[in-house]
Amino acid sequence: MRLHLYFATAFILVAAVCVPATEVTVHLCASAGSLMPDTTEGLQKAVTRLFSETTSIAPSEPLVACVVPHGPYGISGKIAAEAFKDLRKGQYKRVIVLGASHADMAFEDCSIAAVDYYATPLGLVPVDGEAIRKLTYSPLFGARAMRYSHMNKGFLSKSERKPLHEYEHSIEIVLPFLQDRLGDFELIPILVGNMTDGGGRYSEDRTKAIARQLVKLVDDETLLVVSTDFTHFGNDFSFRPYNTDILNKVDQLDQTGLDILSENDPEAFENFIKKSRVPICGLNPLRLLLHMMPDKARGTLLARTTSGRFYNDENRSVSYASMNFYLYKQPRPRTEPPAPKADVAGGKEAPIVKAPGKPMTITNIGGRSSE
């Protein structure tokens, strides 16, 4: 479905729920037709099939948060489905999605699209306007208006205005899974930007301040979701520490980082980032997550794959992983992360541990991997 048709469909759907089209704004689904199927029937079939192919077994402890990828459904869809498969209708009335920004513009702290609904081919997801209004009382959260054009397939030319939210896929890509599993829910969609001090360096204090605001919104009926891919390897991402045995070493780097992330230890995760220098598009959402988690929460890795293995491409690879955090009555003892070993091939340090098992085989539904 072309974007201009999808643009019109979004407002037809608004009218269908008896809300005057002139009084609402809708975030259009930029990734429909590229990263996910663009018809209601096609997307529903894809989501149903991806859920039917899940194999992981989740712990019985209460779910606290989900970390999921935002790549094409043909590569990362099954990975994301593993995180959401046990959700049930009505389990959560609200979902906070912390998304990575891929826009060609830098911004500080957090930005929220000033819309009433997010659209996907499965329908409209209403945003929690009251919660967002309270967040924007803080200077750490800003609302940004959407701009669309009926004359340009729904979207403005990028030369007309630098788009921050209009083309962003990291939030909208996870919504069909939630629509299928939860049914009706309200959304708090947050893009996480830089969190820096006056000198332009990453600020843990600023991260903690944002986390304190977000924690106020988390209750038993609110699910926290972080949308991020993991290792971005290759010249496109200015990260090529390996020249030999590349795919295995990317596996090893991922496994080390994900093991550390699962321990719910912000300091250990920050040390991993500093030593490995690994590019992660949702690094700041992950930092926020770790400062929002209860002390007794621990992560369980559910699934992982890479575009490098999917395409057998050693020059460019994006890693996709799903990890759920669960609340344990007694926190699992923290494990000592494996000591990083120097890999002199690329002149950078990279943790080397035993590679995980055979990666998943996933049937192609979508397109080429994205950041």
C-alpha positions in Angstrom: 0.0 0.0 0.0 1.5 3.4 -1.0 2.1 5.9 1.7 -0.5 8.4 0.4 -3.1 5.6 0.6 -2.0 4.6 4.0 -2.2 8.3 5.1 -5.8 8.4 4.0 -6.6 5.1 5.6 -5.3 6.4 9.0 -7.9 9.1 9.0 -10.6 6.8 7.9 -9.8 4.7 10.9 -10.0 7.7 13.1 -13.5 8.5 11.8 -14.4 4.8 12.4 -13.8 5.3 16.1 -16.1 8.3 16.1 -13.3 10.9 16.6 -13.5 13.9 14.3 -10.5 13.7 11.9 -10.0 17.5 12.2 -9.4 17.2 16.0 -6.7 14.5 16.1 -3.3 13.9 14.8 -1.9 10.5 13.8 1.7 9.2 13.6 1.8 7.5 10.2 3.5 4.1 9.9 6.6 4.8 7.9 7.9 1.2 8.1 4.8 -0.4 6.6 5.7 -1.9 3.3 9.5 -2.0 4.0 10.2 -3.4 7.5 6.7 -5.0 8.0 3.9 -6.0 5.7 1.7 -3.1 4.7 -1.8 -4.6 4.6 -3.9 -5.6 7.6 -4.3 -9.2 6.4 -0.6 -9.6 5.5 0.6 -8.1 8.8 -1.8 -10.1 10.9 -0.7 -13.3 9.2 3.0 -12.4 9.7 2.5 -11.7 13.4 0.5 -14.8 14.0 3.1 -17.0 12.2 6.0 -15.4 14.1 4.2 -16.1 17.4 3.5 -19.7 16.4 7.2 -20.2 15.8 8.4 -19.1 19.2 10.3 -21.7 21.3 11.7 -20.0 24.4 10.5 -20.8 27.9 10.0 -17.8 30.1 10.5 -17.8 33.9 7.4 -17.9 36.1 8.4 -14.7 37.9 6.6 -11.4 37.3 7.6 -9.6 34.1 9.1 -6.2 34.5 10.3 -5.1 31.1 11.0 -6.3 27.6 14.0 -5.5 25.4 13.2 -6.1 21.7 14.8 -5.4 18.3 13.4 -3.2 15.7 14.7 -4.7 12.4 12.7 -6.0 9.5 10.2 -8.7 10.4 11.9 -11.1 8.1 15.1 -11.1 10.2 14.2 -9.8 13.7 10.4 -10.4 13.9 10.7 -13.9 15.4 13.3 -12.5 17.9 10.8 -9.8 19.0 7.9 -12.3 19.2 9.8 -14.3 21.8 9.6 -11.4 24.2 5.9 -10.8 23.7 4.5 -14.3 23.2 3.3 -14.8 26.8 1.4 -11.5 27.0 -2.4 -11.8 27.2 -5.4 -9.6 26.4 -6.0 -7.0 29.1 -2.8 -7.8 31.0 -1.5 -4.2 30.6 -3.5 -1.1 30.1 -0.5 1.0 29.2 2.9 0.5 27.5 5.9 2.8 27.7 8.2 2.3 24.7 11.7 3.8 24.9 12.9 4.0 21.3 16.2 4.6 19.7 16.3 7.6 17.3 17.7 7.1 13.8 17.0 10.7 12.7 19.7 12.8 11.2 19.6 15.3 14.0 20.9 15.3 17.6 18.6 16.2 20.5 19.0 16.1 24.2 17.0 14.0 26.7 13.6 12.7 25.5 11.2 13.7 22.7 7.6 12.6 22.3 5.6 12.9 19.1 2.7 15.3 19.7 0.0 13.0 18.3 -3.2 11.3 19.5 -2.6 8.0 17.8 0.1 5.8 16.3 -1.1 4.0 13.2 -0.1 0.5 12.0 -1.8 -1.6 9.4 -3.6 -3.3 12.3 -5.3 -0.1 13.4 -4.7 2.9 15.7 -3.0 2.8 19.1 -4.1 5.7 21.3 -1.5 7.6 23.3 -1.8 8.3 27.0 -2.2 12.1 26.7 -2.6 12.7 30.4 0.6 10.9 31.3 2.5 12.6 28.5 1.3 16.0 29.6 2.7 15.3 33.1 6.0 14.2 31.7 6.4 17.4 29.6 6.1 19.4 32.8 9.7 18.4 33.1 12.3 20.1 30.8 13.8 16.6 30.3 10.8 15.7 28.1 9.7 17.7 25.0 6.8 17.3 22.6 7.4 17.8 18.9 4.6 18.4 16.4 4.2 16.2 13.3 4.3 17.6 9.8 2.8 15.7 6.9 1.9 16.6 3.3 -1.1 15.2 1.3 0.8 16.0 -1.8 3.9 14.0 -1.0 2.6 10.5 -0.1 1.9 11.7 3.4 5.5 12.7 4.3 7.3 15.9 3.8 10.6 16.0 1.9 13.4 15.7 4.4 14.7 19.0 2.9 11.6 20.8 4.1 12.2 20.1 7.7 14.5 17.7 9.6 12.1 15.0 10.7 12.6 13.5 14.2 9.6 11.4 14.6 7.9 11.2 11.1 10.2 8.5 9.7 11.2 6.8 12.9 10.6 3.0 13.1 11.9 2.0 16.5 8.6 2.6 18.2 6.1 1.7 15.5 7.8 -1.6 14.6 6.9 -3.2 18.0 3.3 -2.1 18.1 1.7 -4.9 16.0 3.0 -7.5 18.4 1.4 -5.6 21.3 -1.8 -5.0 19.4 -2.1 -8.7 18.7 -1.3 -9.8 22.3 -2.8 -7.1 24.5 -5.7 -5.9 22.4 -6.6 -2.3 23.6 -3.9 -0.3 25.5 -2.6 3.2 25.7 0.9 4.1 24.5 3.6 6.4 25.9 6.0 6.7 23.0 9.4 8.2 23.9 12.5 8.7 21.7 15.6 8.9 23.8 18.3 11.3 22.7 21.6 12.4 24.2 21.9 12.6 27.9 25.0 14.7 28.4 26.5 17.2 30.9 27.7 20.7 30.0 30.8 19.3 28.4 29.0 17.1 26.0 29.9 13.9 27.9 27.4 11.2 28.9 25.8 12.0 32.2 24.7 9.3 34.5 23.1 11.9 36.8 21.0 13.1 33.9 20.0 9.6 33.1 18.9 9.0 36.7 16.9 12.2 36.6 14.9 11.0 33.5 14.5 7.6 35.0 13.0 9.0 38.2 10.3 10.8 36.1 9.5 7.6 34.2 9.4 5.3 37.2 6.4 7.4 38.5 4.4 6.0 35.6 5.2 2.4 36.1 2.7 0.2 37.9 1.2 -3.3 37.7 -0.8 -2.3 34.6 2.1 -0.7 32.8 4.6 -2.6 30.6 8.0 -1.1 29.9 9.5 -1.9 26.5 13.0 -0.9 25.2 13.3 -1.0 21.4 16.9 -1.4 20.4 19.2 -3.5 18.2 22.6 -4.6 19.5 26.0 -4.7 17.9 26.3 -2.7 14.7 29.4 -4.0 12.9 31.0 -2.7 9.7 32.4 0.4 8.1 28.8 1.8 7.9 28.9 2.1 11.6 32.6 3.0 12.0 33.1 -0.2 14.0 35.3 -2.9 12.5 37.6 -4.3 15.3 37.9 -7.7 13.6 39.3 -8.8 10.2 39.0 -12.6 10.6 36.4 -15.0 12.0 34.1 -12.0 12.1 30.7 -13.5 12.5 31.8 -15.7 15.4 33.5 -12.7 17.1 30.3 -10.6 16.8 28.5 -13.5 18.4 31.0 -13.5 21.2 30.8 -9.7 21.7 27.0 -9.9 21.8 27.0 -12.7 24.3 29.3 -10.8 26.7 27.3 -7.6 26.5 24.0 -9.3 26.9 25.2 -11.4 29.8 26.3 -8.1 31.5 23.0 -6.4 30.6 21.0 -9.2 32.2 22.7 -8.6 35.6 20.9 -5.3 36.0 24.2 -3.5 36.9 24.5 -0.1 35.3 28.1 0.3 36.3 29.2 -3.0 34.8 27.2 -2.3 31.6 28.9 1.1 31.3 32.3 -0.4 31.7 31.5 -2.9 28.9 30.5 -0.1 26.6 33.7 1.9 27.4 36.0 -1.1 26.8 34.3 -2.6 23.7 33.2 0.7 22.1 30.4 -1.3 20.5 27.8 0.8 18.7 24.3 0.1 20.0 21.5 2.3 18.5 19.4 2.1 21.6 22.3 2.5 24.1 20.6 5.4 25.9 17.3 3.6 26.2 19.2 0.6 27.7 20.9 3.0 30.2 17.5 4.3 31.2 16.2 0.8 31.6 18.9 -0.2 34.0 18.3 2.9 36.2 14.6 2.1 36.3 14.8 -1.6 37.2 14.1 -2.8 40.7 17.2 -4.3 42.4 15.8 -7.8 42.3 15.1 -7.7 38.5 17.3 -9.9 36.3 17.2 -10.3 32.5 16.7 -13.6 30.6 18.0 -13.8 27.0 15.2 -15.3 24.9 16.6 -15.2 21.4 19.3 -13.7 19.3 20.4 -13.5 15.6 22.4 -11.3 13.3 21.9 -9.9 9.8 25.4 -10.9 9.1 24.5 -14.6 9.5 21.2 -14.1 7.7 22.9 -12.7 4.6 26.3 -14.5 5.2 27.8 -11.0 5.1 31.0 -10.3 7.1 31.2 -6.7 6.0 28.0 -5.4 7.6 26.0 -6.9 10.5 23.3 -5.8 12.9 22.6 -7.9 15.9 19.0 -8.6 17.1 18.2 -9.9 20.6 15.2 -10.1 22.9 15.6 -10.1 26.7 12.9 -9.9 29.3 13.5 -8.7 32.8 11.7 -10.6 35.6 11.3 -9.7 39.3 12.7 -12.4 41.6 11.7 -12.8 45.2 15.4 -13.1 46.0 17.8 -11.5 43.4 19.9 -13.9 41.5 23.6 -13.6 42.6 25.5 -11.4 40.2 28.0 -13.4 38.1 31.5 -12.1 37.4 31.5 -11.1 33.7 34.2 -12.8 31.6 37.5 -10.8 31.4 37.8 -9.0 28.1 40.7 -10.1 25.9 42.5 -7.8 23.5 41.8 -8.3 19.8 44.7 -6.5 18.1 43.3 -7.0 14.6 41.3 -3.8 14.8 43.3 -2.1 17.5 40.4 -2.1 20.0 39.5 -4.2 23.0 36.7 -6.8 22.5 35.4 -9.3 25.0 35.9 -12.9 23.8 33.9 -15.7 25.3 32.5 -19.0 24.1 30.2 -18.5 21.2 26.5 -19.3 21.7 24.7 -22.1 20.0 23.5 -22.3 16.5 21.6 -19.1 15.5 18.0 -19.2 14.6 16.8 -19.8 11.0 14.1 -17.3 10.2 11.8 -17.2 7.2 12.1 -13.9 5.3 9.0 -11.7 5.4 10.6 -8.2 5.3 13.5 -6.4 3.7 17.1 -5.5 4.3 18.4 -4.9 7.8 18.2 -1.4 9.1 20.0 0.3 11.9 
